[in-house]
Amino acid sequence: MELTGKKAIFLGDSITHGGHYHSYVWLYYMTRFPDMPLLFLHCGVGGDTSDSMDYRLASDVLAKDPTYMTLTFGMNDSGYWDTYNR
C-alpha cells in the first residue's frame, strides 16, 4: 500500500500500542483542521524497550517515510521487572 501525504507516526510501548494517545492527537487535528491531509500511523508494541524500538526503527517506522514522529518510552526501560522479581 502506497502511503501519500504527510504522516505522523507514533512509536512506543504498550501505552502507544493501546491507541488512546494517538487517537486523542488525531481527534484534535481532525476537529480543528479537517481538510489537512495528515495520516496517523501507530507503531506501538507492548513490552517494547528503547533497544527494541531502535532495532525496528528502520523497517517498521522510517520505511513508512514519516513527516512527523513521536517517541514514547515507558516502564519497560526502567528495570522494574528486575526489582519486582527479587
VODOPA-577828 format. One record per residue (C-alpha): x, y, z; chain; residue in one letter; residue number from 1. Coordinates in Angstrom, 3 decimals. Layout:
+----------+----------+----------+------+------+------+
!        u !        v !        w ! loro ! sese ! nuza !
+----------+----------+----------+------+------+------+
!        X !        Y !        Z !    A !    a !  NUM !
...
+----------+----------+----------+------+------+------+
This chain:
+----------+----------+----------+------+------+------+
!        u !        v !        w ! loro ! sese ! nuza !
+----------+----------+----------+------+------+------+
!    0.000 !    0.000 !    0.000 !    A !    m !    1 !
!    1.420 !    3.376 !   -1.002 !    A !    e !    2 !
!    1.130 !    5.955 !    1.763 !    A !    l !    3 !
!    0.998 !    9.515 !    0.429 !    A !    t !    4 !
!    0.746 !   12.934 !    2.066 !    A !    g !    5 !
!    2.036 !   13.934 !    5.482 !    A !    k !    6 !
!    2.351 !   11.127 !    8.007 !    A !    k !    7 !
!    2.524 !   11.284 !   11.776 !    A !    a !    8 !
!    3.932 !    8.118 !   13.311 !    A !    i !    9 !
!    3.697 !    7.208 !   16.980 !    A !    f !   10 !
!    6.482 !    4.889 !   18.160 !    A !    l !   11 !
!    6.326 !    3.452 !   21.649 !    A !    g !   12 !
!    5.468 !    0.632 !   24.002 !    A !    d !   13 !
!    2.115 !   -0.657 !   25.299 !    A !    s !   14 !
!    0.788 !    2.841 !   26.025 !    A !    i !   15 !
!    1.202 !    3.694 !   22.340 !    A !    t !   16 !
!    0.039 !    0.235 !   21.268 !    A !    h !   17 !
!   -3.220 !    0.732 !   23.167 !    A !    g !   18 !
!   -4.130 !    3.518 !   20.763 !    A !    g !   19 !
!   -5.538 !    6.085 !   23.154 !    A !    h !   20 !
!   -2.657 !    8.546 !   22.947 !    A !    y !   21 !
!   -2.580 !    8.939 !   19.195 !    A !    h !   22 !
!   -6.372 !    8.858 !   18.922 !    A !    s !   23 !
!   -6.546 !   11.991 !   21.105 !    A !    y !   24 !
!   -3.990 !   13.737 !   18.903 !    A !    v !   25 !
!   -5.884 !   12.593 !   15.777 !    A !    w !   26 !
!   -9.167 !   13.906 !   17.208 !    A !    l !   27 !
!   -7.584 !   17.285 !   17.958 !    A !    y !   28 !
!   -6.325 !   17.726 !   14.397 !    A !    y !   29 !
!   -9.408 !   16.346 !   12.667 !    A !    m !   30 !
!  -11.768 !   18.643 !   14.615 !    A !    t !   31 !
!   -9.644 !   21.748 !   14.080 !    A !    r !   32 !
!   -8.094 !   21.108 !   10.665 !    A !    f !   33 !
!  -10.497 !   18.723 !    8.874 !    A !    p !   34 !
!   -9.032 !   19.447 !    5.429 !    A !    d !   35 !
!   -5.423 !   18.810 !    6.467 !    A !    m !   36 !
!   -4.099 !   15.757 !    4.596 !    A !    p !   37 !
!   -2.475 !   14.040 !    7.573 !    A !    l !   38 !
!   -2.325 !   10.289 !    8.068 !    A !    l !   39 !
!   -1.798 !    8.913 !   11.575 !    A !    f !   40 !
!    0.030 !    5.600 !   11.995 !    A !    l !   41 !
!    0.834 !    3.917 !   15.257 !    A !    h !   42 !
!    3.884 !    1.738 !   15.662 !    A !    c !   43 !
!    3.457 !    0.838 !   19.309 !    A !    g !   44 !
!    4.351 !   -2.644 !   20.530 !    A !    v !   45 !
!    3.526 !   -3.763 !   24.049 !    A !    g !   46 !
!    6.615 !   -4.616 !   26.058 !    A !    g !   47 !
!    8.970 !   -2.660 !   23.811 !    A !    d !   48 !
!   12.107 !   -1.105 !   25.242 !    A !    t !   49 !
!   14.229 !    1.621 !   23.691 !    A !    s !   50 !
!   16.566 !   -1.091 !   22.344 !    A !    d !   51 !
!   13.763 !   -2.972 !   20.609 !    A !    s !   52 !
!   12.342 !    0.289 !   19.211 !    A !    m !   53 !
!   15.778 !    1.119 !   17.846 !    A !    d !   54 !
!   16.028 !   -2.357 !   16.312 !    A !    y !   55 !
!   12.789 !   -1.960 !   14.345 !    A !    r !   56 !
!   13.121 !    1.773 !   13.612 !    A !    l !   57 !
!   14.316 !    1.406 !   10.002 !    A !    a !   58 !
!   11.994 !   -1.391 !    8.903 !    A !    s !   59 !
!    8.833 !   -0.547 !   10.861 !    A !    d !   60 !
!    8.936 !    3.240 !   11.096 !    A !    v !   61 !
!   11.331 !    5.010 !    8.736 !    A !    l !   62 !
!   10.263 !    2.751 !    5.857 !    A !    a !   63 !
!    6.869 !    4.494 !    6.036 !    A !    k !   64 !
!    8.621 !    7.830 !    5.348 !    A !    d !   65 !
!    7.123 !    9.787 !    8.268 !    A !    p !   66 !
!    6.818 !   13.558 !    8.208 !    A !    t !   67 !
!    6.406 !   13.677 !   11.988 !    A !    y !   68 !
!    7.275 !   11.144 !   14.660 !    A !    m !   69 !
!    6.738 !   10.881 !   18.396 !    A !    t !   70 !
!    8.674 !    8.551 !   20.689 !    A !    l !   71 !
!    7.139 !    7.336 !   23.917 !    A !    t !   72 !
!    9.288 !    5.337 !   26.312 !    A !    f !   73 !
!    7.838 !    3.772 !   29.416 !    A !    g !   74 !
!    8.441 !    1.467 !   32.317 !    A !    m !   75 !
!    9.964 !   -1.294 !   30.181 !    A !    n !   76 !
!   13.267 !    0.621 !   30.189 !    A !    d !   77 !
!   13.351 !    1.214 !   33.942 !    A !    s !   78 !
!   14.299 !   -2.308 !   35.009 !    A !    g !   79 !
!   11.348 !   -2.526 !   37.372 !    A !    y !   80 !
!   10.931 !   -6.201 !   36.465 !    A !    w !   81 !
!   14.360 !   -6.951 !   37.982 !    A !    d !   82 !
!   13.357 !   -5.239 !   41.209 !    A !    t !   83 !
!    9.926 !   -6.845 !   41.244 !    A !    y !   84 !
!   11.243 !  -10.383 !   40.703 !    A !    n !   85 !
!   13.783 !  -10.359 !   43.553 !    A !    r !   86 !
+----------+----------+----------+------+------+------+
